[in-house]
Amino acid sequence: MDGHRQRFSKWYLARTLICLICCCDAVGWKIKCLRAESEVLSITVGPPTTLSNLAYQNSASLAVSRTGVTAAFYPKPGTVPKFYRTSTDGGATWGPEREFAPANAGRMSIALPAGKVLFVTGQATPIAGGKPGEQEAQSVLFSDDFSRFEPGRVTVFLPKVVLHTRWGRFWPPFDKGKIVRLPNGDLLATMYGDLKGDQQYRTMIVRSQDLGCSWRYHATVAYQAQDPDPHRVGQFCGYCEPSLVLLKNGQLLCVMRTQGAEIPNEYRPLYAAWSDDGGKTWSRPQSTRPALMNISPTLAVLDNGVVVCQYGRPGFHVVFSTDNGHTWGNRVSFSHLPEPIITGQFDIVKCGSNQLIAIGSDAAGTKVWPIKVARLSVSQDRMALAGHVVDGQGQPIVSARVQLSPNRYAASDWRAIPTTGDRKPRFAEPFFDPPRICSTPVLAYHSIDETNRHPTVQTDKNGRFQFDRIRLGEVILTVDAPGYAPRHRRISVAPKTEDQRFTLRQGRGVRGRVIDQTGLPVAGACVVLNDWHTHTKQDGAFHWAIEDPVPNQIDVKIYKRYSSVYDKTIARVPLESIQQEPLILRRMR
């Protein structure tokens, strides 16, 4: 009996010890989870180098060799991009200006593994006397130090290819992004244009198995004849200006333009698609999140896994993704200027492990900016966010509402302003006489709606507000109070975020709605209130913040710029009625 008890005691002790170890492991795991570090990006933009005083250009480009030499190609007033300079230190300094006699090397390039840098550029036009689908395009081979070059031609086979005629007359071009090398050494490049029967742009992948000497159609990334999201503002043109990268997880990511017309500010976002099988098949394209407006994306992937996207119009921006392009943030903006001051069609290239160089324009001309990106761990993934709301005299506003909502980048509101000597009415705002043009667009105001469950607080007797445990990242703060014009801004919640201060001017906010004659909401409609241009959301709602003096009567213009389904509404109405009754935009068919 004693031996049995002894054996049982040993067994029980061992079992208890195992349980304690498991519990400790579990507790330790929980503690580790509670203390899990969060990650932030540290982005450093160095001082720019001016290459040319030409601001309105769309042909500047960058390329990098296997030895780390970066070349920046750019135009000057009255010239094509036949000038270039090189850098060997990540864009901090640049060598003397050189001339590239053939001009316009293009933006699509790759450093070849055995040396030299290959550029493929321009339209792939039919080969004289060739078979249907046999095309050719220009190429250039540069030496690794970009001191020598050899112009050439490459062949491209595109079955059922036809000349595109809707948005211009051209054959599929090698245009945007860099050439991608697969693990087996094959090269992939993007093109866009038409195959037989297409009604809109098609984005395609071509593949080379001979280091870029010849290319063959590989797959279609995206094609749709009809707008997949007709509730959006802008004019759907299919999928064009694609950029391609190979992600660290082995997937391919392609980001594409979907906006057709060049009319300023009436824009659609960039769309993205992913491939798991080397580009043979692709996911259904989806809008970038948040929506990136609106053209000419260039992608890059850093050694630390961060995905980078340069884009523009309006402005010139670079954004970053840590989830393989599914969401974007940490935007760096070099300019917010609209077309036709700058084009927004620029370039970026990876020039080191976690280094980039961006090239583009601001108001002063064409420049290059060096960028460094690091992933940093921080001890907290949530922070308190606080601030004050005051009036024009600096006095606290009590019981002002403050709402925190998801980040947005789309600058989709603007003022219709008189033309000036340097702003000709190339694209005039409709229904104004004399003509008016678009001012620089701004982030749209959306009124506070507590039913959307976004965190909302009120200011105390000192005008102070505070949100507790807010996730790190970019958010929109909106503030309103009775008798004042609402304010909003984008902020970045970081480990050391400063208190936010909002100064409200006297005025008011307006929330209206546009419906058709059957009562259905009209999404993506242009709503012009006096000279302020805004748009309806998917529920037909629009929003306006007005500072004093607040008008009693409003001139209202409502239309769907690219739709033949709706008529237009032009009326003068009491301001108060906009809040009380929906505005009608009649459906014609």
N, C-alpha and C positions, 0 to 999 in steps of 0.2 A: 504493500500500500504506500509506504514512504517513497519507494522508488517511482511508483506511478505518479505520486504528487510532485516529486522532484522533476520528472520528465514533463508533466503538465505545466509546472511553474516556468521551466525553461522555454517551453513552447509559447506560453502566454507572454513571457517577457520579450521573446524574439518578435512575436507578432505585434506587441505594443510598440517596440522600438521601430519596426518597419512602418507602422502607422504614423508614429511621431515624425519619422523622416519624411514620409509622404506629405504630412500636414505642413511641415516646415517648408518643404519644397513648394507646396501650393501657396502657402502664405508668402514665401519669398517671391514667387512668380507674381502674385497679386501686387505686392509692394513694388516690384519692378514695373508692373504695368501702370500703377498709379503714378510712378515717378518717371514714366517713359519720356525720353527726350523728344522734343519736336524739332522739326527741321525748317530752316529759313534759308533764303538765298541772299548772299552778299554780292551786290552788283556794283562794280566800280567802273565809271566811265571816265576815261582820260581826256585831256584837252584836245580839241579838234585841230586838224591841219587843213588849211584852205588850199584847194587845188585850182579853183577857177572862180571868177565872180559871176558865173552863169548860174542863176537859180532855177530857171524853168528848163529842165532837161530830163530825159528819161532813159539815157543810155550809159550812164556811169556804171562801172562794174568792177568786181574784184576777183582775183584768183590767187591760189597759193601753190607753191611747188613742194615736192617731197623733202626738200632741204629747208623749208620754212621761210622762203622768200615770198613776200606778198606783193602783187602788182595791182595798182589802182589805175584804171583807165577812165578817162573823162573828156568831155568836150569843152570848148570855149565858145564865147559868143560868135555865132556865124560859122561854126565848124562842126564836124562829126567828132566822135570820141577817138581822135587819133593821137592823143597825148597820154603818157603814163609815167608814173613814178613807182619806185619799189621801196620796200621796208624790210629790214631783217630783224627788227626788235618788236614785233607785234603791233606796229603802227605808231609807236611813240615818236619815231623820227623817219623822215623820208628822203630818199636820194634825189638827184637832179632830174629835171623833166626830160623825157625822151619822146620821140615821135614814132608812132606805129603807122607806117606808110599805107598799108591796106585799109586801115581804119576799122573801127567797130569789131573788136574781137568777140563781143557778145558776153553774156552772163553765164553760159553753161560750159563748165570746164571741169577737169579732173587732173590731179597729179598722177602720172603713170608710174607703176611700181619700179620700172627699170630706168626711169628718168624721163624728163620732158613733161610739159603741161599741154594737154589737149583741149582745144576749144572747138565746139561745134556750134554753128550759129546760122540764123536766117531760115528762110523757107526751104523746104525740101521740094524742089520743082521737078517736073517730069524730065527724064533723060531723053534727049533727042534721039529718035529712032528706037527707043527702048520699049519693053513690053508694058502693058497697063500695070500700074502700081510701082514701077521702078522709078525712083526719084533720086535726086542728089542735092547735097547741101554743102555750104562752105565749111572749111575747117582751118585751124592754125595750130602748128606745133611750136611751142616756145621752149627754149632751153631752161634749165632749172633756175638760172639767175635772171631770166627774162631779157638777156642781152641779144639773143638771136631768135629768129622765127622763120618758119617755113609755111607759107599758105598752101592749102590743098583742098581736096574735095572728098566727101564720104558718100557712099551709096545707102539708100534707104528703101526698103520694100514695104509698102503699105497697100494691102489688097483693098480694092474698091474705093480708093481714095478719090475725092473730087475737089474741085476748087470751091472754097468757101466764098459766098457772095452776099450773105445777109448783113454782116457787120463790117464789111470791107471785101476786097477781092484778094485772096491770098491762099497759098497752099500751106499745109501744116508746118509750123516753124519749130525749131529748137530755140526756146525763148527764156524760160525762167528756171531758177534752181540750179543745183550742181549735179553732175553725173554721179551715179551711185555704183560702187563696186560691190558685187556679191561675194560671199566667202569663197566660191569656186573661181573667182577671177572675172566672171562675165560682168559686163557693164549694162546698166539700165539708165534710160533717159526719158523724159516726158516730152510729149508733143500734144498739140490740140488743133482741131479743125474738123473736117467733115469726111465721113464715109458715105457711100451712096445711100440716099434716102434720109439722111439726117436733116432735122429742122433746126437744131441748135448746136452749139459747140460740143464736141466730144473730147474728153481727155483720154489720151492713150499712152501706153508704155511701149518703147522700142528697146530691143536687146541686141548687144554686140558681143560676139565671141572671139573677136580678133582685135581687141584693144581699140575699138572705135573706128576701124576702117570701114566697116559695113554694119548696117543696122536692119533689123527685121521687126515687124509688128509682133508684139508679145501679148498684149491684152488691153482691154478697155477698162479704165479706172471708173469712169462715170459718164453716163449719157441719159438724159431725160428730155423728151420733147416738150413737156408741159411743166410749168412751175410747180415744184413739190411743196412750196409754202406760199400760196397766193396771198396769205394775210400779211406778208411782209411788204415794206416799202421798197421801191426800186423796180428795175426791169430785168427779169430773168433772161439770161442769154445761153444757158447751158453751163458747161464747166470748162474753164479756160485758164490760161496763165498758171499752170500747175507747177508745184515744187515737190520734190521727192527726197526722202531720207530713209536710211536703214537705221532702225532703232536698236538699242542695246539688247532688247529681248528677242531680236531676230525678225520682228515685224517690219513692214514697210508702212510709212505714213505719207500720204499725199494731201496737200492743202491747195485749194483751187478758188479762183475768182468765179462769181456767178452773176455779177452786175454787168449789164449791157451798155446802156447809154452813159455818156460822159457828163450829163447835166449835173452841176455841182450839188452835192449833199443828198440827193435822192438815191440812196445806196442800199445795197443788199450785203450781207456778211459773207466772209469767206467760209467755205465748206471743207470738211475733212473726211477722208476714208482711210481704212487700214487693210492690209493684206497679211495673211499668215502663211502664204505658200509661194513666196518669191515673186509676187505681183501677178500671178495667174488669175486669181479671183479677188474681189474687193468687197468690203462692207458697203452698205448703202450710205451714201454721203449724208452727213449731218452738219448743221451749222456749228461753227466754232462757239465755245462757251468760255467766257462771255463773247458775244458777237464781235468779231474783229472786222472793222470797216476799212477798206473794202476791196482793194486790188493788189496785184503784184506781190504775192508772198514769196519769201525765200526762207528755206528751212536749213537748220544745222543741228547736229548732235554733238555735244561736248563729251569729253572722256568721263566726266562725272555723271553722265546720263541725262543731264538737263537738255531739253529740246528747246530750240530757239526759233522764233518766227519773226522776220522783218516784214512789214507791210506798210501801206499808206493810203492816202486819199480818203478823208482829209488828213493832212499832216504826214509825218514820217515817224514810225514807231518800231520798237522791238519788244516782244513779250516772251515769257519763259514758261515752260511746263515741266513738272516733275512727275507727271503721270502719262507720259507718252503721247501728249497732244490732246488728251480728252478735256482738259481745262487749262486755262492760261492765266497768267498773272504777272505781277512785278513789272508793269509796263514802264519802259523808258521812252520818252518822247523827245525827239530832236526838233520837231516843229509841229504846230497845229494848223498851219496855213492851208487853205483850200486850193483846189483847182479854180482858176488858172494861174495862181501865183507859183505854186510848185506842183509837180505831177503826181508825187507819191510813188513813182515807179523807180525803186532803188535796189540796193543789193547788200548782202552781208556774207562773210566767209569766216570759217573757223581757221585760226592761224596758229594755234597752240593747243595744249591739252585742254585747257578751259579758258581759252582766249578767243576773242572775236574782233573783227574790224567791220564797221558799218560805213557805207558810202551813200551819200544822198545830199539833199539841198535843204537849207533854211533860207531866210530872207536875204542873207549876205552872199550866197553862192553855193558851190559844190564843195563838200568837205568830207573828211574821213575821221571817224572816232574810234579809238581803241576801247575795248570792253573786256573786263575780267569777271568771271562768275565763279563763286565758291558756294558749296553747300555746307551750312553750319548747323550744329546741334545746339539747341537752347533747352534750358531746364524746365521751361513752362510752355504748354501749348495753348493756354488761355490767359487772357489779361483783362484787367479792368480798363474801361474806356470812359473818360470823364471830360467835362468841359463846362462852359458857361454860355448863356444866351442873354444878350443885352440889347438895349435900344440904341438909337443914334447918338444919345447923350452918354452912353456907357452905363445906364442904369439897368439893374437886373430885371428881366421879364419873368414873372412868376407864372407857373402852370403852363409854360410852353411845352408842346409835345415834341419829342425827339424820337425818330424811328430809325432803326438800323436795318438795312436791306442788302441783298446780295449785290456784288460788284457789277457795274456796267461800264463799258468803254464807248459805246456808240454815241457819237456827237451828232444828234439828229434834230436839234432846234436851232433856229437862227433868225436874224432880223433881215427883212427886205430893205436894203439901203439904196439911196440914190447912187447913180453911176458917178465915177470920178475919172480924172484924166488917165490914171493908170489902171483902172478897172473898167474895160469896155464891156458892154452888154452882150458878150458872145452867147451867154445863156441867161436870158432874162427871166425873172419871176413872172408867171402868168398873171394876167388881169390887172397889171399896173400900167398907168399912163400918166406921165412918162415912165419909161422902163426902169425897173429896179433890179438889183442883183443881190446875191446871197452874201451876208457877212460871214465871218469865220464861225462855223457851227460850234455849239456847246453841248455839254451833257444835258439831256432832257430832264426837266423837273417832273417828278411823279408825286402826286399828293399823297399824304399819309392816309392809309386805309388799315384800320386796326383789325379788320376781318381777315387780313392776309396772314396773320399770326407772326409777322415780323416783330422782333423785340421793340417795345415802345415804352418810354418812360416820360415823366414830367419833371420840369425844373422845380426846385424848392424856392424858398423865400429869397435866397441869394442868387437865383437864376442858375443854379448849378444842377447838372444832370450826371448820372453815372450808370453805365452798364457793367455788370459783373460777369467775369468768365467768358469773354469774347474770344473766339478762335483767332489765331494769328492769320493775317491775310488782308486783302483789300475789301472794303465795304463802302456802302453809300450811307451817309447820314443826312436825314431830312428834318428840318425844323419848321414848325409853324406855331402861330399864336394869333388869337382874334385881333384884328385891326392892323396886322402886319403882313408884308409880302413874305411868303415862305422862302427859305434858303436851303441849298443842298450842296454837298461836296463829296468827292471820293477821298478816302483816307486809307492809309496802310496801317493796320494794327500790328505793331512790332513790340519786342520786349521793352523798349523805352519810348513808347508813344507819348508825345506831349499832349497836354489838355487842349481840347478844341474850343475855339471861341467863335461864336456866331453873332454878328450884329444885324439885327432886323430893322428894316426901314418900314415906315408906315405904308400900308397898302393892303392887298388881300390876295388870296389864292382862288383860282377858278377851276372847277372840274366839270366838264361837259361830256356829251356823248353824241355820237353820230350813228344813226340807224337808217335803214332803207324804208320804203313805204309800207313794208310788211312787218316792220318792227325788229328785223334782224340787225345785229351790230355790223358796222362796216369797219373792217380792220385795215390798217395801212393807208388811210385816207390823209391827204394833205389838208390841214386846217390852218388858214391864215386869219389871225385876229388882229385887225388894224394892220400893223406891219410885222407882227410876230408869226413865224412859221413853225408849226409843230405837226405831230402826226397822231393818229388814233392807234391805240393798242388793240390786242385781239378781241377785247370786249367792247370795242368802239369808243372807249374813253379817251379824252385828251385833257391836258393839264396846262395851266398858265399861272405864273406868278407875276403880279402887277404891283409896281410901286406907285405911290401917289404922284400926281393926281390921277385917281381912278376914273376912267370915263364912264358916263352913263349909257352911251350908245356905242356899239361896236360894229365895224364893217367886217363881215364874215365872208370868206371864200372857202369853199370845200370842193375837192375834186380828187379823183384817182388818176394821177398823171399818166400812167401807162396802161390804163384799162379802158376798153370800149364798152364795158358793161354798165357803167354809171354815167349819169349826166353830171352837171356841175351846179353848185348852189352858190349864188351871190346875193347877199341880203344885208340890211342894216337892222340890228336887233338890240333890244335893251340888254345890258350886261347881265342883269339879274335873271333874265329869262333863260340864259344859257345853262344856269345851274338848275333851273326848275323843269325845263322841257328839253327832250333830245332834239338835235338838229337833224333834218331829213336830207339825205342824198339819194335821189331817185335812181332806181335800177331801170335801165332802158330795155333790157332783155334778160 
